[in-house]
Amino acid sequence: MGENKDYMTHPEELGCIHISQDVLASIAAGAVAEVEGISGLMNLASKKTSARGVRLAVDDEGAVIDLYVMIRYGYAIPEVAEKLQSAVAGAIESMAGFAVTAVNVHVGGISLQ
């Protein structure tokens, strides 16, 4: 991947494509919103990414994504987390073309709404 930690670099025939980690975090947040049983992302006190509740770490093997979510009451947490992992990894891989090595889901609470 790239030397600059704020961007991921994808080499192509005609040059390199640089994608901001904020863009990748926004893609992940959009995928989270599509999963049934998720109440929302938690607000983190982090300025590393603009998408709240999403943290990215990038290395030579791919991206590791940490998601901090609230689950709706009545949904099975393991099932929702598994769907969330698949949705986020699929969205990042299809939209940005980068490998996702892990999607870690951190459930911060249950929402009664």
The 8 nearest C-alpha neighbors of each residue, nearest first, counted from 0:
[[1, 59, 8, 7, 58, 2, 9, 61],
 [2, 0, 8, 7, 3, 6, 4, 9],
 [1, 3, 4, 0, 6, 7, 8, 5],
 [4, 2, 1, 5, 6, 7, 0, 8],
 [3, 5, 6, 2, 1, 57, 7, 20],
 [4, 6, 3, 20, 19, 7, 21, 18],
 [7, 5, 19, 18, 4, 20, 3, 17],
 [6, 8, 18, 1, 17, 0, 19, 9],
 [9, 7, 17, 1, 0, 16, 10, 6],
 [8, 10, 16, 15, 17, 11, 7, 0],
 [11, 9, 15, 14, 16, 8, 12, 13],
 [10, 12, 14, 15, 13, 9, 16, 8],
 [13, 11, 14, 10, 15, 9, 16, 8],
 [12, 14, 11, 15, 10, 16, 9, 17],
 [15, 13, 11, 12, 10, 16, 9, 17],
 [16, 14, 10, 11, 9, 8, 17, 13],
 [15, 17, 9, 8, 10, 18, 14, 11],
 [18, 16, 8, 7, 6, 15, 9, 19],
 [19, 17, 7, 6, 16, 20, 8, 22],
 [18, 20, 6, 21, 22, 5, 7, 17],
 [19, 21, 23, 22, 6, 5, 24, 18],
 [22, 20, 24, 19, 48, 23, 49, 25],
 [23, 21, 25, 19, 20, 24, 26, 18],
 [22, 24, 20, 26, 25, 21, 27, 19],
 [23, 25, 21, 27, 22, 26, 50, 53],
 [24, 26, 28, 22, 27, 23, 50, 21],
 [27, 25, 23, 29, 24, 28, 22, 30],
 [26, 28, 24, 30, 87, 25, 29, 23],
 [29, 27, 25, 31, 30, 26, 24, 32],
 [30, 28, 26, 32, 27, 31, 25, 33],
 [29, 31, 27, 33, 87, 32, 28, 86],
 [32, 30, 28, 33, 29, 34, 27, 83],
 [31, 33, 29, 30, 34, 28, 39, 37],
 [34, 32, 30, 31, 35, 29, 86, 37],
 [35, 33, 31, 32, 37, 83, 36, 82],
 [36, 34, 37, 33, 79, 32, 38, 82],
 [37, 35, 71, 70, 74, 79, 38, 34],
 [38, 36, 70, 39, 35, 71, 69, 34],
 [37, 39, 70, 69, 71, 110, 36, 40],
 [40, 38, 69, 37, 68, 41, 32, 70],
 [39, 41, 68, 52, 67, 69, 42, 51],
 [42, 40, 52, 68, 67, 43, 39, 69],
 [41, 43, 51, 52, 40, 44, 67, 45],
 [44, 42, 45, 52, 51, 41, 67, 53],
 [43, 45, 42, 46, 51, 52, 47, 41],
 [46, 44, 43, 47, 48, 51, 49, 42],
 [45, 47, 48, 49, 44, 43, 51, 50],
 [48, 46, 45, 49, 54, 21, 55, 5],
 [49, 47, 21, 50, 46, 54, 24, 45],
 [48, 50, 21, 51, 46, 47, 24, 25],
 [51, 49, 48, 25, 24, 53, 52, 28],
 [50, 52, 42, 53, 43, 49, 40, 41],
 [51, 53, 67, 41, 40, 42, 66, 43],
 [54, 52, 66, 51, 65, 50, 24, 67],
 [55, 53, 65, 64, 66, 48, 52, 56],
 [56, 54, 64, 63, 65, 57, 62, 53],
 [57, 55, 63, 62, 64, 58, 54, 4],
 [56, 58, 62, 61, 63, 55, 59, 4],
 [57, 59, 60, 61, 0, 62, 56, 63],
 [58, 60, 0, 61, 57, 1, 62, 2],
 [61, 59, 58, 100, 62, 98, 0, 57],
 [62, 60, 98, 99, 58, 100, 59, 57],
 [61, 63, 57, 99, 100, 56, 64, 98],
 [62, 64, 101, 56, 100, 55, 102, 99],
 [63, 65, 55, 102, 54, 103, 101, 62],
 [64, 66, 103, 54, 53, 102, 104, 55],
 [67, 65, 53, 104, 52, 105, 103, 68],
 [66, 68, 105, 52, 41, 40, 106, 104],
 [69, 67, 40, 106, 41, 39, 107, 66],
 [68, 70, 108, 38, 39, 109, 107, 106],
 [71, 69, 37, 109, 38, 36, 110, 72],
 [72, 70, 110, 36, 38, 109, 37, 74],
 [71, 73, 111, 110, 109, 74, 70, 112],
 [72, 74, 71, 75, 36, 111, 70, 76],
 [75, 73, 72, 36, 76, 71, 79, 70],
 [76, 74, 78, 77, 79, 73, 36, 72],
 [75, 77, 79, 78, 80, 74, 70, 106],
 [78, 76, 80, 79, 75, 81, 82, 74],
 [79, 77, 81, 80, 76, 75, 82, 74],
 [78, 80, 82, 76, 81, 77, 83, 36],
 [81, 79, 83, 77, 78, 82, 76, 84],
 [80, 82, 84, 78, 83, 79, 77, 85],
 [83, 81, 79, 85, 80, 84, 86, 78],
 [82, 84, 80, 86, 81, 85, 79, 87],
 [83, 85, 81, 87, 82, 102, 86, 88],
 [86, 84, 82, 88, 83, 87, 89, 81],
 [87, 85, 83, 89, 84, 88, 30, 82],
 [86, 88, 90, 27, 30, 89, 84, 85],
 [87, 89, 85, 91, 90, 86, 99, 92],
 [90, 88, 92, 86, 87, 91, 93, 85],
 [89, 91, 87, 93, 88, 92, 94, 86],
 [92, 90, 88, 94, 95, 89, 93, 87],
 [91, 93, 96, 97, 89, 90, 95, 94],
 [94, 92, 90, 96, 91, 95, 89, 97],
 [95, 93, 91, 90, 92, 96, 26, 89],
 [96, 94, 91, 97, 92, 93, 23, 18],
 [95, 97, 92, 93, 94, 98, 91, 9],
 [98, 96, 92, 95, 99, 61, 91, 62],
 [97, 99, 61, 92, 100, 62, 96, 60],
 [100, 98, 62, 61, 101, 88, 63, 97],
 [99, 101, 61, 63, 62, 98, 60, 102],
 [102, 100, 63, 99, 64, 103, 62, 88],
 [101, 103, 64, 84, 65, 63, 104, 88],
 [104, 102, 65, 66, 64, 101, 105, 84],
 [103, 105, 66, 65, 67, 80, 106, 102],
 [106, 104, 67, 66, 107, 68, 103, 65],
 [107, 105, 68, 108, 69, 67, 104, 70],
 [108, 106, 69, 68, 105, 67, 109, 41],
 [107, 109, 69, 106, 70, 110, 68, 71],
 [110, 108, 70, 69, 71, 72, 111, 107],
 [109, 111, 71, 112, 72, 70, 69, 38],
 [110, 112, 72, 71, 109, 73, 70, 38],
 [111, 110, 71, 72, 38, 109, 70, 73]]
